[in-house]
Amino acid sequence: MKYVPSGRTIKARCTTIKAWELPKQESALAPPGVWTNADMDPVPPENQTWTLWTWMAYWATDTINLGTWETASSVIAVGLNWRDAIPVMVVGTSCVAIPMVLNGALGARLHIPFSVAVRSSFGYYLAYFCIVSRSILAMFWLGIQGANGAQCITIMLAAIWPSYNRIPNQLPASAGITTQGMVSYFLFWIIQLPLLLIPPTRLRYLFLVKIVAAPVTAIATLGWIVHKAGGSGELFNIPETVHGSTKAYLWLSCMSAVTGSWATLACNIPDFSRYARSSKGQYIQLPFLPLIFTACGILGIVTTSASFVVYGKYLWNPLDIVAHWLDSPAGRAAAFFAALSWYIAQVGTNITANSISAANDLTVMFPRWVNIKRGCIIAAVIGGWVIVPWKILSSAETFLAFMGGYAVFLAPMAGIIASDYWLVKRQNIDVPALYDPYGRYRYVGGVNWRAAVAFLVAVGPNLPGLAYSINPTGTHISQGAIHLYTFDWLFGFVTGIVLYTGFSLAFPAKESLLGHTIFGHEQSDGDERSDGEYGDKVSSDHPKYGLGTTGHSNAEKGFA
C-alpha cells in the first residue's frame, strides 16, 4: 500500500520545516555520523543489469529527440551547409563520447554515482561545487526539452479540437511565447511530472516504448515529405554564406554546441554506468553515440530540405511539418500519433538524461530533506519555470549560444575526473573512503587544491567569451577571446586534463594513491578484481569514529 500522509502530517508540513525531514537511512559504507542516502551506496550485484544491448537501447532512446534534430538543423541555419553539418555532428559527438567512456568506466567498475565518484578528484567538500553545477545545468536541460516538446501537446489538442488553434494571444512578443504556447507548455509539464517519478529500475519499459515510437515516426515523416517533394530538395545544393576564418570559427562554435548538448552526461555518466553488469559493455558508447546522433541529424537535414519544396520554407522542427497535417481528418489522426511519439521521446530523454541526474544530486546535497522523488519534483519546478526555457529557444543563435555556454564549466570538470581515475589514481580507488569526510580524499579541509586550480585556469579564459555570447552588444572583449570561446569545450577538457595531471604528478597527494582498488562491497562476477580488494565499512583518521589516526580504511588494515 502506498504511503498517504495523515491530516496531522499535512498540517505539520504546512507550518514547520522540521516536518519535512526524512528518516535517516543506513548506509553500507558511510560512517555512522554522516547523514547519507542508501541510494548513493554502490549498486548491489542483483541490480547490476545493464548489458551491451541496454547501452545501445539507452542511447537510441536518449539521442532521438527534438533537440538532436534541431541541433543539426541549426548548424545550417547559421550559415554552414550540409557538408559542414555532418562532420560537425560526427566530430562533436566523438569528442564528448571520449570522456563519456572514460568516466563511464569509473561507474561501471566501482558501481558508484557521479556525486560520490567526484570526491576522489575534487575532495570531499569541493565535490559539492561540481554537484551543484551539474544539477543546475541538468535542470536547465530538463526545461529545454520541455519547452521543445510543448508543441506536441498543441498538435495533439488541435488534432482533437481544431478550435484550439484559434486561441487568441494575450502575451506580448517579448514573452517569447504565445497564450496557446503557454497553455500547451503547462499541460506538457503537468502530464510529465508523474512520469518523472518512475523508478530507475522500471525504465526499461520506457526504453522499449520509445525505441519503437520515436524512430518509426522520424523515418515515416522523412519518407512522407521526400515522397511529397519528389526528392530531397535543394538544401544540399545551397552554398555556404560564410568563408575563410569566419567559417572556421563558426564550425568550431557549432561543434562546441554539439558537445555542449551532452556535456552534462560526460560528467555524470557514472549515474547510469553504475548499473552495468560488466565494466566492458559501456565502451560501446564510443562508436554508437556519434553514429546514432549523426543518423538522427541527417534525418533532420533531409526532412528540412524537402520541406522547402512542399511548403516554400525550411521547417527545422519536425513538429512544424506534422502541424501541416491538421488540414484533413486523416491527416489529423496521423498528426496526433506523430506528436504523441515525439512527446514520448521528449519525456523519455528528460527522465533518463536530466531528471534522475538532478534528483541524485539534490539527494546528496540535502539528504536530510530530499529523496529521489522529491528531487525529481524540485528539478521539474526549477527547470520548467525558474529558468524560462522558452526564451532560450527563441532562435537558433540563442540555442547554440546556450549549448556552448554551459559547457565552459563542465568540460574541465569532465577532464579532471577522467584524468584522476586513469592517469593519477591509475584506476585504484578506496571506495569506502569516498563516503568518509575525514578519509583519504579529504585532502586539505575537504578540498583538493590541484583540481581547484586546474578548474579555475581552464574556465577563466573562456568567461569573457561566455559573457560576449550572452550580451554581444554590451560586452567588449578582444577578438582572440572571442575565437577561443568558439572551441570552449575542447579547450576546457584538454586544459583540465593537462593541468590536473601535471599538478598531481609534481605535488602528489600520497595519502590518496593506492596500489590496488578497495571496493568495500560485494562484487558481481562481471567485475575485474584481484585478491585483497574487498573491504568493510569505511574508517577514518578522525578520532570521533574511534578508528585511529592513519587515514587508512579497515579493508587496507586487514579488518574486513
VMD Tcl script that draws the C-alpha trace (Angstrom):
set ca {
  {0.00 0.00 0.00}
  {1.32 3.42 -0.96}
  {2.05 5.92 1.75}
  {-0.64 8.58 2.21}
  {0.20 11.38 4.69}
  {-2.27 11.84 7.52}
  {-4.09 15.07 8.21}
  {-1.75 15.76 11.12}
  {1.30 15.28 8.85}
  {-0.11 17.60 6.21}
  {-0.85 20.26 8.83}
  {2.66 19.95 10.29}
  {4.27 20.28 6.85}
  {2.30 23.44 6.23}
  {3.51 25.02 9.46}
  {7.07 23.78 10.09}
  {10.08 22.78 8.02}
  {11.04 20.12 10.57}
  {8.08 18.01 9.47}
  {9.65 17.58 6.02}
  {12.71 15.86 7.48}
  {13.25 12.34 6.17}
  {14.07 9.33 8.37}
  {17.83 8.74 8.49}
  {18.78 5.85 6.23}
  {21.51 3.36 6.97}
  {24.44 3.21 4.54}
  {26.67 0.20 3.88}
  {29.79 2.36 3.69}
  {29.26 5.80 5.23}
  {30.31 6.31 8.88}
  {27.51 6.47 11.46}
  {27.93 10.22 11.95}
  {27.37 11.03 8.27}
  {23.80 11.70 7.15}
  {23.58 9.97 3.81}
  {21.19 8.20 1.48}
  {21.27 4.46 0.82}
  {20.66 5.17 -2.87}
  {24.18 6.59 -3.05}
  {25.75 3.28 -1.98}
  {27.40 1.08 -4.61}
  {24.80 -0.79 -6.64}
  {24.42 -4.38 -5.33}
  {25.11 -7.23 -7.80}
  {21.43 -8.13 -8.18}
  {20.72 -4.64 -9.59}
  {23.68 -4.60 -11.98}
  {21.58 -5.44 -15.01}
  {22.81 -3.20 -17.84}
  {24.36 -5.12 -20.74}
  {25.77 -4.13 -24.11}
  {22.26 -4.10 -25.55}
  {20.98 -1.93 -22.71}
  {23.61 0.67 -23.54}
  {22.62 0.66 -27.19}
  {18.94 0.96 -26.29}
  {19.73 3.75 -23.83}
  {21.50 5.89 -26.42}
  {19.00 5.08 -29.13}
  {16.21 6.33 -26.86}
  {18.16 9.24 -25.39}
  {19.52 10.63 -28.67}
  {16.42 10.57 -30.86}
  {14.61 13.70 -29.73}
  {13.69 17.16 -30.97}
  {16.86 18.67 -29.50}
  {19.11 16.43 -31.60}
  {17.03 17.08 -34.71}
  {17.15 20.85 -34.23}
  {20.83 20.96 -33.31}
  {21.73 19.57 -36.73}
  {19.33 21.94 -38.46}
  {20.63 24.94 -36.51}
  {24.13 24.33 -37.91}
  {22.76 25.10 -41.38}
  {20.63 27.98 -40.11}
  {23.71 29.96 -39.04}
  {25.40 29.86 -42.45}
  {27.08 26.49 -42.96}
  {25.90 23.80 -45.37}
  {25.18 20.09 -45.09}
  {28.79 19.16 -45.89}
  {29.77 21.06 -42.76}
  {26.85 19.89 -40.62}
  {27.61 16.17 -40.89}
  {31.30 16.36 -39.85}
  {30.33 18.87 -37.13}
  {27.99 16.26 -35.68}
  {30.49 13.40 -36.04}
  {33.43 15.31 -34.54}
  {31.34 16.99 -31.84}
  {29.77 13.77 -30.56}
  {33.06 11.86 -30.89}
  {34.75 14.45 -28.69}
  {32.14 14.07 -25.98}
  {31.99 10.26 -26.36}
  {35.62 10.04 -25.20}
  {35.01 11.45 -21.68}
  {31.70 9.57 -21.69}
  {33.63 6.29 -21.91}
  {36.50 7.35 -19.66}
  {34.20 8.47 -16.85}
  {31.67 5.74 -17.53}
  {34.35 3.16 -16.78}
  {34.59 4.55 -13.25}
  {30.92 3.89 -12.54}
  {30.87 0.56 -14.37}
  {33.75 -0.83 -12.30}
  {33.03 0.70 -8.90}
  {29.21 0.97 -9.24}
  {29.09 4.39 -7.56}
  {27.27 7.54 -8.75}
  {28.85 10.72 -10.05}
  {28.18 12.63 -6.83}
  {30.34 10.14 -4.91}
  {32.97 9.48 -7.58}
  {33.82 13.17 -7.98}
  {35.14 13.27 -4.41}
  {38.22 11.31 -5.48}
  {39.46 14.18 -7.66}
  {37.97 17.36 -6.14}
  {37.93 16.37 -2.49}
  {35.02 15.55 -0.22}
  {33.70 19.11 0.16}
  {34.81 20.75 -3.11}
  {32.90 17.96 -4.83}
  {29.73 19.75 -3.78}
  {30.62 22.59 -6.15}
  {30.65 20.08 -9.01}
  {27.41 18.52 -7.81}
  {25.65 21.90 -7.59}
  {26.95 22.99 -11.01}
  {25.91 19.76 -12.66}
  {22.47 19.71 -11.02}
  {21.70 23.27 -12.11}
  {22.67 22.50 -15.69}
  {20.72 19.24 -15.71}
  {17.67 21.25 -14.64}
  {18.34 23.73 -17.45}
  {18.26 20.92 -20.00}
  {15.16 19.49 -18.33}
  {13.40 22.76 -19.09}
  {14.79 22.99 -22.63}
  {13.40 19.59 -23.56}
  {10.07 20.55 -22.04}
  {9.85 23.81 -24.00}
  {10.76 21.91 -27.14}
  {8.06 19.35 -26.50}
  {5.18 21.70 -25.68}
  {4.31 21.83 -29.37}
  {3.49 18.12 -29.14}
  {0.61 18.99 -26.84}
  {-0.52 21.79 -29.17}
  {-0.72 19.43 -32.14}
  {-2.43 16.64 -30.22}
  {-5.11 19.01 -28.87}
  {-5.58 20.68 -32.25}
  {-5.98 17.25 -33.85}
  {-8.86 16.53 -31.47}
  {-10.29 20.06 -31.21}
  {-9.27 22.24 -34.21}
  {-10.57 25.33 -32.39}
  {-7.56 25.05 -30.07}
  {-5.52 26.65 -32.85}
  {-7.71 29.76 -32.67}
  {-6.96 30.72 -29.07}
  {-6.21 34.48 -29.13}
  {-2.78 35.56 -27.91}
  {-2.76 37.80 -24.84}
  {1.01 37.84 -24.24}
  {3.48 40.43 -25.62}
  {6.09 39.47 -28.21}
  {8.83 39.98 -25.61}
  {7.48 36.99 -23.67}
  {8.87 34.64 -26.30}
  {5.70 32.52 -26.18}
  {2.00 32.85 -27.03}
  {-1.01 32.21 -24.82}
  {-1.65 28.94 -26.64}
  {2.00 28.01 -26.27}
  {1.91 28.69 -22.54}
  {-1.19 26.53 -22.09}
  {0.45 23.72 -24.05}
  {3.67 24.07 -22.09}
  {1.84 23.88 -18.77}
  {-0.03 20.75 -19.92}
  {3.24 19.17 -21.10}
  {4.83 19.91 -17.74}
  {1.93 18.73 -15.56}
  {1.48 15.47 -17.53}
  {5.22 14.84 -17.49}
  {5.53 15.36 -13.73}
  {4.22 11.95 -12.56}
  {6.20 10.23 -15.33}
  {9.40 11.74 -13.95}
  {8.76 9.77 -10.76}
  {9.15 6.37 -12.47}
  {11.81 4.43 -10.52}
  {15.07 3.81 -12.44}
  {14.57 0.05 -12.10}
  {11.43 0.28 -14.27}
  {12.82 2.49 -17.02}
  {13.43 -0.48 -19.33}
  {9.73 -0.43 -20.20}
  {10.01 3.19 -21.25}
  {13.07 2.30 -23.34}
  {11.03 -0.30 -25.22}
  {8.19 2.12 -25.99}
  {10.43 4.97 -27.06}
  {12.81 2.89 -29.15}
  {9.83 1.89 -31.31}
  {7.75 5.09 -31.33}
  {10.37 7.79 -32.00}
  {12.44 6.16 -34.79}
  {9.34 4.93 -36.62}
  {7.80 8.41 -36.52}
  {11.04 10.10 -37.64}
  {11.54 7.74 -40.58}
  {7.86 7.92 -41.56}
  {7.97 11.73 -41.56}
  {11.09 11.64 -43.72}
  {9.52 9.16 -46.17}
  {6.33 11.18 -46.48}
  {7.99 14.56 -47.04}
  {10.52 13.20 -49.57}
  {7.72 11.44 -51.48}
  {5.62 14.60 -51.43}
  {8.55 16.72 -52.63}
  {9.63 14.23 -55.28}
  {13.15 14.23 -53.83}
  {15.31 15.57 -51.06}
  {15.04 19.23 -52.09}
  {17.64 21.88 -52.77}
  {19.19 22.26 -49.32}
  {22.03 20.01 -50.43}
  {22.86 22.44 -53.22}
  {22.86 25.62 -51.13}
  {26.38 27.09 -50.75}
  {27.83 28.37 -47.51}
  {27.24 32.00 -46.65}
  {30.49 32.30 -44.65}
  {34.07 31.72 -45.74}
  {37.68 31.79 -44.56}
  {38.47 32.22 -40.90}
  {34.86 33.20 -40.16}
  {33.74 29.79 -41.41}
  {36.44 28.02 -39.39}
  {35.47 29.64 -36.12}
  {31.76 29.18 -36.83}
  {32.46 25.49 -37.50}
  {34.22 25.20 -34.15}
  {31.39 27.06 -32.43}
  {28.82 24.65 -33.84}
  {30.97 21.71 -32.79}
  {31.07 23.08 -29.26}
  {27.29 23.40 -29.33}
  {27.00 19.72 -30.23}
  {29.39 18.66 -27.47}
  {27.71 21.06 -25.07}
  {24.37 19.31 -25.54}
  {25.90 16.17 -23.96}
  {28.40 17.84 -21.63}
  {26.27 17.08 -18.59}
  {26.26 13.35 -19.25}
  {30.01 13.38 -19.91}
  {30.37 14.17 -16.21}
  {27.54 12.20 -14.66}
  {27.55 9.08 -16.83}
  {28.52 7.06 -13.71}
  {24.93 7.62 -12.55}
  {23.96 5.11 -15.25}
  {27.10 3.05 -15.82}
  {26.96 2.03 -12.14}
  {24.18 -0.37 -13.15}
  {26.42 -2.16 -15.69}
  {26.78 -5.91 -15.35}
  {30.27 -5.78 -16.88}
  {32.81 -2.98 -16.90}
  {33.40 -3.55 -20.63}
  {29.90 -3.13 -22.04}
  {29.89 0.66 -21.69}
  {32.69 1.01 -24.28}
  {30.04 0.65 -26.99}
  {29.26 4.32 -26.34}
  {32.40 5.43 -28.20}
  {31.21 4.38 -31.69}
  {27.47 4.22 -31.06}
  {26.86 7.76 -29.75}
  {28.32 9.54 -32.84}
  {26.59 7.03 -35.12}
  {23.09 7.41 -33.73}
  {23.37 11.19 -33.22}
  {24.59 11.74 -36.79}
  {21.89 9.45 -38.19}
  {19.19 11.45 -36.41}
  {20.81 14.69 -37.58}
  {20.85 13.51 -41.19}
  {17.16 12.64 -40.95}
  {16.59 16.23 -39.81}
  {18.65 17.74 -42.62}
  {16.97 15.70 -45.40}
  {13.50 16.33 -44.00}
  {14.17 20.05 -43.63}
  {15.47 20.23 -47.21}
  {12.40 18.51 -48.64}
  {10.09 20.73 -46.59}
  {11.15 23.76 -48.66}
  {9.83 22.12 -51.85}
  {6.48 21.31 -50.25}
  {5.87 24.40 -48.10}
  {8.12 27.09 -49.58}
  {10.24 27.49 -46.44}
  {12.63 25.42 -44.38}
  {10.94 23.77 -41.41}
  {13.69 22.91 -38.94}
  {11.36 21.34 -36.39}
  {9.60 18.08 -37.45}
  {6.55 19.16 -35.46}
  {6.14 22.11 -37.82}
  {5.75 19.58 -40.63}
  {3.34 17.48 -38.60}
  {1.28 20.60 -37.89}
  {0.50 20.90 -41.62}
  {-1.24 17.53 -41.48}
  {-4.04 19.04 -39.40}
  {-5.86 20.28 -42.52}
  {-7.68 16.98 -43.12}
  {-9.38 14.38 -40.85}
  {-6.99 11.61 -41.91}
  {-4.06 13.96 -41.51}
  {-5.25 14.93 -38.04}
  {-5.11 11.31 -36.90}
  {-1.57 10.97 -38.26}
  {-0.60 14.25 -36.63}
  {-1.93 13.12 -33.26}
  {0.08 9.90 -33.20}
  {3.21 11.56 -34.58}
  {3.03 14.26 -31.91}
  {2.41 11.59 -29.27}
  {5.58 9.77 -30.38}
  {7.66 12.93 -30.10}
  {6.10 13.62 -26.70}
  {7.26 10.19 -25.51}
  {10.70 10.94 -26.95}
  {10.97 14.24 -25.08}
  {9.74 12.86 -21.77}
  {11.97 9.81 -22.09}
  {15.03 11.99 -22.63}
  {14.05 14.19 -19.70}
  {13.78 11.21 -17.39}
  {16.96 9.38 -18.38}
  {19.29 12.32 -19.03}
  {18.07 15.10 -16.78}
  {15.53 14.40 -14.06}
  {17.24 11.39 -12.44}
  {20.64 13.09 -12.59}
  {19.41 16.29 -10.97}
  {17.46 14.33 -8.35}
  {20.55 12.29 -7.43}
  {22.50 15.50 -6.89}
  {19.79 17.10 -4.77}
  {19.64 13.94 -2.67}
  {23.36 14.16 -1.93}
  {23.22 17.89 -1.21}
  {20.19 17.71 1.08}
  {19.93 14.08 2.32}
  {18.03 15.17 5.41}
  {15.22 16.71 3.34}
  {15.32 15.36 -0.22}
  {14.95 11.85 -1.60}
  {14.83 10.82 -5.27}
  {11.11 11.56 -5.71}
  {11.30 14.95 -4.02}
  {14.41 15.71 -6.06}
  {12.56 14.98 -9.31}
  {9.76 17.35 -8.31}
  {12.15 20.14 -7.31}
  {14.09 19.72 -10.57}
  {10.86 19.85 -12.57}
  {9.82 23.13 -10.94}
  {13.18 24.84 -11.32}
  {13.88 23.52 -14.82}
  {10.35 24.04 -16.02}
  {9.64 27.54 -14.73}
  {12.51 29.30 -13.00}
  {14.89 29.30 -15.99}
  {12.17 30.35 -18.50}
  {13.27 27.78 -21.13}
  {11.04 29.09 -23.92}
  {13.12 32.27 -24.02}
  {16.31 30.26 -24.52}
  {14.83 28.53 -27.57}
  {13.54 31.70 -29.24}
  {16.13 31.50 -32.05}
  {18.77 29.18 -33.49}
  {21.58 31.54 -32.45}
  {20.37 31.67 -28.86}
  {20.04 27.91 -28.77}
  {23.61 27.37 -29.97}
  {24.99 30.02 -27.60}
  {23.30 28.36 -24.65}
  {24.53 24.89 -25.61}
  {28.12 26.07 -25.89}
  {27.85 28.30 -22.84}
  {27.32 25.86 -20.04}
  {29.98 23.53 -21.45}
  {32.54 26.08 -20.23}
  {32.15 24.72 -16.70}
  {31.50 21.05 -17.42}
  {34.38 20.42 -19.84}
  {37.25 20.89 -17.35}
  {35.21 19.03 -14.75}
  {34.95 16.01 -17.07}
  {38.65 16.22 -17.88}
  {39.70 16.35 -14.23}
  {37.51 13.40 -13.25}
  {38.83 11.30 -16.16}
  {42.49 12.15 -15.62}
  {42.20 11.50 -11.88}
  {40.87 7.99 -12.42}
  {43.05 6.95 -15.37}
  {46.31 8.92 -15.06}
  {46.70 9.89 -11.40}
  {44.96 7.12 -9.42}
  {45.51 4.55 -12.21}
  {42.04 3.08 -11.56}
  {42.84 2.32 -7.91}
  {40.20 3.89 -5.67}
  {39.34 3.39 -2.00}
  {35.55 3.27 -2.35}
  {34.69 3.36 1.38}
  {36.88 6.45 1.83}
  {34.72 8.31 -0.72}
  {31.91 8.26 1.84}
  {34.07 9.50 4.71}
  {34.52 13.27 5.24}
  {37.68 12.52 7.26}
  {39.10 9.84 4.94}
  {41.95 9.87 2.46}
  {40.02 12.03 -0.03}
  {39.64 14.89 2.41}
  {42.92 16.39 1.13}
  {43.20 19.85 2.75}
  {39.98 20.79 4.52}
  {37.95 18.71 2.08}
  {39.45 20.48 -0.95}
  {41.94 19.13 -3.48}
  {43.72 22.34 -4.48}
  {45.11 20.66 -7.61}
  {41.62 20.20 -9.01}
  {40.54 23.69 -7.88}
  {43.45 25.44 -9.61}
  {43.15 23.32 -12.76}
  {39.42 24.07 -12.96}
  {39.81 27.83 -12.48}
  {42.61 28.13 -15.01}
  {40.64 26.08 -17.57}
  {37.44 28.09 -17.08}
  {38.89 31.59 -16.72}
  {39.97 32.29 -20.31}
  {36.50 31.40 -21.61}
  {34.50 33.61 -19.26}
  {34.84 36.77 -21.44}
  {33.63 34.78 -24.43}
  {30.70 33.45 -22.43}
  {29.72 36.97 -21.42}
  {30.01 38.12 -25.03}
  {27.81 35.28 -26.30}
  {25.09 36.27 -23.85}
  {25.31 40.04 -24.45}
  {27.37 40.83 -27.58}
  {26.34 44.48 -27.75}
  {27.15 45.31 -24.15}
  {30.38 43.29 -23.83}
  {33.69 44.48 -25.24}
  {36.43 41.86 -25.45}
  {39.37 41.09 -27.73}
  {38.99 39.13 -30.94}
  {41.27 36.44 -29.53}
  {38.92 35.86 -26.58}
  {36.01 35.55 -28.99}
  {37.89 32.99 -31.11}
  {38.96 31.00 -28.05}
  {35.36 30.68 -26.96}
  {34.42 29.01 -30.27}
  {36.11 25.81 -29.08}
  {35.44 26.29 -25.36}
  {34.58 22.66 -24.63}
  {37.70 21.21 -26.25}
  {39.90 23.83 -24.59}
  {38.41 23.23 -21.15}
  {38.56 19.43 -21.38}
  {42.17 19.23 -22.57}
  {43.40 22.03 -20.28}
  {41.75 20.38 -17.27}
  {43.49 17.07 -18.02}
  {46.92 18.60 -18.58}
  {46.89 20.90 -15.55}
  {45.38 18.44 -13.07}
  {47.70 15.64 -14.12}
  {50.69 17.97 -14.01}
  {49.88 19.29 -10.54}
  {49.17 15.77 -9.23}
  {52.48 14.41 -10.51}
  {54.52 17.40 -9.35}
  {52.79 17.64 -5.95}
  {51.33 14.17 -5.30}
  {48.71 13.65 -2.61}
  {50.37 10.46 -1.38}
  {47.60 9.53 1.04}
  {45.18 9.18 -1.90}
  {47.41 6.92 -4.04}
  {46.93 3.17 -3.78}
  {48.43 0.08 -5.37}
  {45.06 -1.67 -5.68}
  {41.33 -0.94 -5.54}
  {39.45 -1.20 -2.24}
  {35.84 -1.91 -3.10}
  {34.42 -2.35 0.38}
  {31.34 -4.07 -1.00}
  {30.31 -7.27 -2.73}
  {31.29 -7.55 -6.39}
  {29.49 -9.29 -9.22}
  {31.06 -11.94 -11.44}
  {31.39 -9.40 -14.25}
  {33.75 -7.16 -12.30}
  {37.51 -7.44 -12.66}
  {39.33 -7.60 -9.35}
  {42.37 -9.02 -7.62}
  {42.78 -10.58 -4.19}
  {42.54 -8.26 -1.25}
  {40.17 -5.76 -2.85}
  {37.24 -6.37 -0.54}
  {36.71 -4.13 2.43}
  {34.36 -3.40 5.24}
  {32.66 -0.19 6.23}
  {34.61 3.00 5.82}
  {37.04 4.01 8.51}
  {38.56 7.33 9.31}
  {41.58 9.06 10.70}
  {39.24 11.12 12.82}
  {39.07 10.05 16.47}
  {35.29 10.60 16.64}
  {34.87 7.25 14.86}
  {37.48 5.50 17.05}
  {39.45 4.15 14.11}
  {42.91 5.50 14.67}
  {44.87 8.25 13.02}
  {46.45 6.60 9.99}
  {43.88 7.67 7.42}
  {43.68 4.09 6.10}
  {40.49 2.12 5.66}
  {39.55 -1.02 7.55}
  {39.94 -3.02 4.36}
  {43.54 -1.91 3.89}
  {44.36 -2.64 7.55}
  {43.01 -6.17 7.23}
  {39.90 -5.78 9.37}
  {37.47 -6.91 6.63}
}
mol new
graphics top color blue
foreach p $ca { graphics top sphere $p radius 0.5 }
foreach p [lrange $ca 0 end-1] q [lrange $ca 1 end] { graphics top cylinder $p $q radius 0.2 }
display resetview
